[in-house]
Amino acid sequence: MTHPTTSIADVAALHHIGIVTTKDDHVRLVRNLVEGLGGEVEFEVEDEPLDVLATWVPIGPGLRFEVVSPRSEAPTPITRFLAKAGGGLHHVSLETEEIGVCRELVTASGMRTVGENDDHGGWAEFFLDPSQTGRALLHWMQAV
C-alpha cells in the first residue's frame, strides 16, 4: 500500500516520555516533578495487564511525563528494565491518528515492531525493537 505520507513527522507528534522508577520511589519522583515543574498530576492508573502504577504529569501543551513503577515483583517488562538499567528514561511515545501508516512506514524501512496491541487501555500501539534504535524504546499510539 502506498501513501502520500513519506515521513513519520507528517503523521505523529510527541505525546509523552516514560520514566521507570521503583515502587518505593514512585511518590517521591512524582512529587519532585510536580513541585519542580509547577504542575499537577493529570491522572493515575493501575495498569493490571502490565502490573504497573502509572502517573501522568503534564509538562507542556500536549506533552507529559508518565512515571511508571511495578506493582509487584512479578517478572514484567518494567521489572526487567529496573533489574537491567536501574530505572530512568524508558520510552518516548508518539501519538498519531494513522497508526497503520506509521507501522507501514517503519516496517518498510526494515525495522521490526514489538509489543503490538490493538487496544491497551483505549490505545492501539506498537513499539520498535530497541536493538534497532540505539536501545531507545520508541512507542506509537492511537486512540481507539
Secondary structure, 3 states (H helix, E strand, C coil): CCCCCCCHHHCEEEEEEEEECCCCCHHHHHHHHHHHHCCCCCEEEEECCCCEEEEEEEEECCEEEEEEEECCCCCCHHHHHHHHHCCEEEEEEEEECCHHHHHHHHHHCCCCEEEEECCCCCEEEEEECHHHCCCCEEEEEEEC
